Amino acid sequence: MQKSFLSIGKAILALVVINVIGQYMYTRFDLTEDKRYTLSQPAISSVQDFENPVIIDVLLDGNLPPEFIKLKGETQQLLEEFASKNKNIKFNFVNPLEEAEASENIIAELRKLGLTPANVTIEENGKVSQEIVFPWAMVNYNNTTIKVPLLKNKLGASTEERVNNSVQHLEYAFADAFVKLNIKEKKRVAIIKGNGELEDIYIADYLTTIRDYYNIGAITLDSVASNPQQVLDQLKGFDLAIIAKPTQAFTDAEKYVLDQYIVNGGKSIWLIDEVAIELDSLFNENGSAFALERNLNLNDFFFKYGVRINPVLINDLYFTQIVLASGEGNQSEYNPVPWYYNPMVFSRNNHPINNNLEAVRFQFANSMDTLPNPYKKTILFYSSPLSKTEGTPREINLNTINTPPKKESYTNGNQPLAVLIEGEFKSAFLNRVKPIALKGTMEKGEANKMLVIADGDLIKNQVKNGRPLELGYDKWTNNYFGNKEFLVNSINYLLDDNGLINIRNKKVTIPFLDEKKIVDEKSKWQYINIGLPVALILLFGWLFNAYRRKKYGA
């Protein structure tokens, strides 16, 4: 008896010692194959500077559908990892629709905040029902709140793929929010004006989105003719320049100013249309218009950087729809129809910029060629294998929607549409007569990056009642495309000094149960889970009684 008490005392003492040590030596182990709970160094860095509490409200609680229960669990695990790196990280899960009688008002308020709900179809025991879930988190620090989307949708994705995409996106989504809250000095982005670029209202949603990260200003190239040095000096005060769908040719002097900005380290995003055609121009009596080459005087400029934008149109059997009206007056009907000049482009997931993206919508896009030179070129988007190029000038007619395409003619697919260029850029005016005299010019710069996109409309948001809509949203078909996320990822990559965007390369795989097997073997596993424990208890009782009778004769 004394030995038993001694053993129990030793066990209790060992537990006390282990707990005391645990107070001072805390560690966690990630035993998952894909290490999805091991935070990358950029993610860890994103939370280290918080000196006040960061409160995270996750709107995933209550009676959730199975896939969202999984998403909730993964979110909790990840936030625990962040909290282990900084004790100021606090989080809780809430059910925004807990008060059923006020749910309609709450849904309306959440929508006003930009929190789009997910409508989930649940099929259980032969019954189908609809559930509304708000897969969002609100990260609050001091007087600032950042919205974090938890659900990552992709066109045609299964339930398992949707959860995998969402979990894969979680670390970047939260780390990105923490970085926004910690920005002390924002980098500067210049919107280039003066050559017929898109008006502000058509790029308003994108600019509003990136304002969380960057300060934005406008630079007009009109002044290059009178004072090129002043324009270049102003440009050098910006870290990146966006040239969004210019429609007027650049002078050699304007190109040289931009060239020197780039060689001196300025990043740039070019959204270029080499063909002049707009969908609105087709809405006339004939339902047609001519697509003509647009001379922007940029061919020699891009040639030196290793790309060429061709004055052709992409015709793609993977298309997005447009809406046309039929009938007159009150009898009018609006019907979505295929439009082969608006490709729906899927990412090949070959870079942090385009990894795990929703399909992107191009409109009257051109093809691109990559040319041999020392720079690294990454093609971020291609047209589909079932696409072709059409030369210009060419008549574009709305009647093409009534003519079935000849699939056998689509033999020129996989055309580059967006190219990332990286390297130590040399001046495009190297060994050439300079159009103007500038101070502080350079023939070769340090490592730099440039993105060229063969579609000026990729950044263009639609407008309704004089107000800009979300970039990537089509008000006519009510579809969402990944344009905004692609362009936000692009600018983050070009200006990312801490490598945060590289988290998007992380791959995770969540194991799921086989739904068909569950249905087929439901009864068997119910018997095993319920019947087997009962049988084992009865067997143990019978054996124990048998042992007592044998030992004590009772």
N, C-alpha and C positions, 0 to 999 in steps of 0.2 A: 504493500500500500504506500509506504514511504517513497519507494522508487517511482511509483506512478505520479505522486505529487511533485517529485523533483523534476520529472520529465516535463510535466505540464508547466511548471515554473520556468524551466529553461526555454520552452516554446514561447511563452508570453514575453519573457525578457528579450528573446530574439526579435519578435514582432515589434516591440517598443523601440529597440535599437534601429531596426530597418526604417521605421517611420521617422525617427529623429534624423537619420542620415538623409532620408528622402526630402526633408524640409530644406536641406542645404545643397543637395546634389540631385538636380531634377533633369531627367532626360526622357526622350520619346524615341520610339523605334518605328520605322516605316517598313513593314514586312510585305507591302504590295509589290508585285512583279514590276510594274511600271513606275514605281516611286512617285505616285501622284500626290502623296502627302508630304513630300520633301520639297520645301520651298527653294526656288532658285535664289541666287545671291541678289539680283535686282529686286525681287519681291521682298526679300528680307530688308534690304536697304530702304524700301519705300515706307516702312513703318518705324524705323529706328529713331527718327527725329521727333516723334510726337511726345510732347511733355504734358499735355492735358488729355483728359479722357476722350476717346473716339467711340461714339455710341453707334452701333450698327443695328438697325431694325430690319429683320428679314421677314418678309410677308409670306411666309410659308409655314402655316400651322393649321391645326384643325383637321377635319376629315378630308384628306387629300387623296387624289387618284394615285395608283401605285407608282407611276413614273416620277411623280412629284415627291412622293415619300423618299424615293431613292435620291432625288436631287437635293432634298432637304438634308438627308444624312451626309451626303458628300459636302454640302456647303458648311454644315456644322463642323465636320472634321477639318476642313480647310481653315475656317475661322479660328479653331482651337490652335492650329499651327501658327497663325499670325499672332494670336494672343500670347503664345509661348515666347514670342520674340520681343513683345512689348506689352507690359502689364496694363498699359492704358487702353488697350483694345478690349472693348466690352461689346457683347452682342446678345441679342435675344430674338426669339421667334414669336411672331404675333399673327393672329388670324384677323385680317381686316374686315371679314364678313361675319364675325362672331355674333353680332346683333342682327338677327335675321330681319327684324321689322324695319331697320334703317339701312338695309343693304343697298337699295337702289340709290339713295342719296350718297352713300359711301362710294359706290362704284363711280358715280358722276364726279365726285370730288377727286378721286384717284385719277380718273381720265384727264381732268383739268391739269393735274400735276404732270401729265405726260406718261403715266404708268398704264400702259396698254395691257388689258387682261388677256389671258389665254382661255379659249373655249375648248374644253376637253370632252370628248365623247367617251362615256363609260358603258361597257357592255358587261352585265353580270347576271348570271342565271337566266339568260334569254331576254333580259330587259335592257333597253338602251336609254341612257339619261345624259343630260348635258350639265357640266359643272364649270363654273367660272373660277379661275385661279389667277392671282396676281404674282407672277414669279419675279419679284423685284426685291432689292435691298436698298435701304436708305442709310448712307454713311454720313454721320453728323459730327462736325468738329468745329468748336467755337460757334460761330454764327453762319457756317456754311454747310450746305447739304448737297451731296452728290448721289445721283440715282445710278444704281448698278443693275443692269438686266441679267437675270440668272438663266433664262431660257434662251437657247440658241437654236433658232429654226433654220432648216434648209429645205428647199423645195424637193418634195418626193421622199423625204427621209422617213424611215420607220421609227417606231417608238424608241427602240434601242439606240438607233443612230442619233435621234434627237437628244436623248439623255447623255450619250457619249460626247456629242458636240458641246453640250452645255457644261458638262463636268470639265472637259478639256479647256473651256474658255474661262472657268471660274478664277483661277489664280491670276490671270492677266486682268480680268475685269476688276477684281478688288485691288490689285496692286496699282492699276491705272487710276482708280478713284483715290487711293492714298497719295499718289504722286500729285494729283490735281490739288489736293488739300494742302500739300506741303510746298507748292511752288512759291518761291520767294522772289525770283526775278524771271519774268517771262521772256522767251525769245520773240523776235519780231518777224512778222510775215508781211511782205509787200504784195499788194494787188496791182498788177501792171495795167495801166490805162493808156488811151491815146491811139489805139489801132482798131477801134470798133469791137472791143471785147464785150462780153456779156454785161448787161446792166446789173447794178447791185441787187435788185430785187430777185434776180434769177440765180444768184449765188448766196442769198441771204441765209438760208438754212445751214449751209456748210460753214459759213463764216461765224454764225452764232454758235455752232458746235465747237469749232476749234478755239473760240475765244476763251474757253476754260484753260487752254494750255498756252496760248500765244497772244501777244499784242498785234493788232492788225492796222495797217496804214496803206494809203494809196500813193503810187508813184506814176505820174503822167509823163510819157515819153515825148509829148509835144515840145517840151522845152529843150530837147536835145539839139534842135536846129539853132537855138540862140545861145544856150549855155550847157554844152554837154558835160563839162567837168562838174558842174553843180549837181546835175542829175546823177552822175556816177557816184559822187560823194554821198548823196542822199541814199542811193541804193546800198552802198556799203554799210549803212547803218542797219540793214535788215539781214536776217539770217537765211531767209528763203523768199523766192518770188514765185507767184502764181500767174501764169498767162492763160486766161480762160477764153477760148474761142475768139481769137482775133479775126476780123473780116477785112482789114485793110493792110496793104503791103507795108513791111518794115523797110525803112531806109537803111543803107549801109552804115550810116552813123549810129542809128538806133541799135542795130545788130552789134556793132563794136562796143557800145556801152554795156549791153547785156553780156557780151562775151567777156569783157574785162571784169564784170561783176562775178561771173561764174569762175573765171580763172583765179580770182582773188578769194575764192572760198564760198561764194554764195550758192546755196542749193536752189533748185528750180523744178517746178512742175509745169509742163507744157500740155495743154489740151487743144489740139489743132484739128481743124477741118480743112482738108485740101480740096474738097468739093462743095460748091455752093448749092444747097437744096434744103428746103424746110418743108415739113409736113403741111404747115398752114398754106404754103404756096400752091398746094394741090386742090384746095377747096375753092374751085372756080367753076365756071360753066362747063369746061372741058374735063375737069377732074384730072388735070395733068400739068406738069411743068418740066422744064429742062434742067438737068443736073449738069453744071458747068465747072470746069477746073477753076479753083480759086488761087490766084497767084499771090502768095504772102511773102515772096522773096526770101524764103527761109531754107530752100533746098541746100545751098552751099553751106549754110550754117550747121544744119543737122548732119550733113555728110561728113564734116570734120569730126563730129562726135560719134559717128558710126551707125547712124540710122537714116533711112529714107522713107518718107511718107508718100505713098503713091496716090495720084488723083483718080482713084477708082472707088467704087462702092462695094461693100460686102452684102451679098445676097445669101441668106442663111436659112436652112430648113428648121433650125432651132431658133424660133423667133418669139418675140413678144407681140401682144395684140394691140391694135388700135380700135377705137370705137367710132363707127359711122352711123349717121342718122338716115332712116328711111321713112317715107311718108311726109305729110305736111301738117303744120299747125299742131292741134291737140292730138292728131293721129300719129305723130312722129314716134318712132321707136329707135332706141340706141342699142346697137348690137356690136359685140366685139368680133373682130375679124382678124385673120392672120396678116402680118405685115413683115415680109421677108427682109426688109431693109432695116429692121430693128432687132438685131441679134440678141438672144438671151445666152449669155456666156457664162460657162461654169469654170470655176477655178480648178487648176491642176494641183493645188496645194504644194507648190514647189518653193515657197518663200514665206517668211513671217508676215509679209504684207497681205498675201492672198490666202493664207491658211485658214481653213474652216469658215469660208465666206459663203453667204447666200449668193445665188446667181445675180450677175450684174447685167444691167440693160444698156446696150449701145444703141445709138440712133444715127442712121446714115454714116456708119463708120467707114474709114479707109483702111487699106492694108498697109503694112510696114515691111521693110527689108532691113536686116541687120548686116552691116558691112564690116570687113576685117580691119581691125586696128587693135592697139594694145589694151583697150578698155574692156572691162568685164560687162557683159550684157545679159540680163536675165529677162526672158519674155514672161511677163506676168499673166497675160491673157491671150488666148488664141480664139479665132472663130472655130466653129464646130467642124468635124470632118465632112459633114454634109453642107458645105458652103462653097461659094464661088465668088470671083471678082467680076465686076462689070465696068467697062471703061466709060469715059466721058469724052465729049458731051453725049448725053443720053436722055431720052424722054422717060419720065417716071409717071405712070398712070395708075389711078386708083382701081381701074378695071382689072389690074393684075390679080386682085383678090378673087376674081371669078374664073381665073384660068389656073387649073391644077398645074403645079410645077413639074417639070420633067426631071425626075430624080437622077437619071443617067447623066444629066448635064452638070451635076454638082461634083466635079472632079478636082477642084482646086481649093480644097479645104485647109484647115489648120493655118490660117493666115495670122501672123502676129498683129495684135491690136494695142498692146501696151508694153513698153520696154523700159526697164530700169538700167541706167548706165552708171558705172562706178569706175573710178580710177584717178590718176594724177592728170587732170585735164590740161591739154595744151591749147593755146589760143587758136580759134578758128581762122584768125587772120595772120597766123604764123607764115613768114616768108611772102607776105602780100603787102601791097601798098596800103597804108592805113588811111581810112576815109577822113579821119579827124585827128587832131593832136590832143592827147590826154596825158596828164601827169600820173606817175606811179603805175604805169602799165606793166604787165607781166606777160611773158611768153609761155611760161609753164607754172602751174600751181601745185598745191599739195592735194592729198586725197579728197575727192569730192563725189557728189552723187547728183543725178538728174533723172527725172521721170518724164518720158514722152508718151502721150496717149493720143491715138489717132481718132479722136472723137471729142469735139468741143462740148457736146451736150451731156457728157457723162457727169458733169458737175452742176448741171442746170436743174433747179427745182421748179415744179409747176406752181402756178399762182391761182388762187380762188378768192373772188371778191376783194381783189387788191392786196391780198395777204399771201406771203410765200408758204407753200406746203413743205412737208418734210422731204428732203432729198431722197430719191429712190421710191417715193410713193407715187402711184399713178391714180389720179382721181377718177379717171374714166373706167378703169377695170378693177379698181380697189385692190391692186396688187402691190406688194412691197418688193423692192430689189435691193441688192447689197451695195449700191453705188456709194452711199455715204460712208459706210464702214470701210470700204476699200480706200477711199480718199483720205479718211482720217488715219487709217493705218499707214498710208503712204507718207503723209507729212510727219507722222510720229517717227517713222523709220528714218526719214531723211534728216530729221533734227534730233534724233534720240542719241544722247551721249552716254546714257547709263545702261543701254542694252535691254530695257524693259520690254520692247516689242518682240525680242527673241523668245520670250515666254510662250508666245503663240505657237512655237514649233513643238511644244510639249505634246506628246501623244499618250492618251490614256485609253484603257479598255475596261469597261464595266461588264462583268459577267451577268447574264440574265437567264432566268428559267425559261425552258421551252414551253410556250403556252399550249401547244397541241398536246404535248406529253402530259401537262398538268390536267387537261380535260380528260384524256384517255385513261390516266392512272389515278384519278382523284379518289375513287373508292378504295383502291388498294392502300394508298398512303394514309387515308383516314383510319382504316382498320389497324394499320401498323402503329400509327401515332397514338391512337386511343386504346386499341385492344391489347397491344403488346405490353405496355406498362402495367395494365390491370392483370394480365396473365402472369407477368413476372412477380408481382406482389403476391398473388395467390400461391404461386409456386414456392416463393420464399416462406410464406406462412406455413404451408404444408410441410416443407423441409424442416422448419424450425420446430414445429410441433412434433414431428417424427423424432427429431434429435432429443427433445425434452423427454418424450416417452421412453426412449431407449436409455437415456442417462439416469433418469429419476424413477422410471417405471410408472409414470403417471399418465 
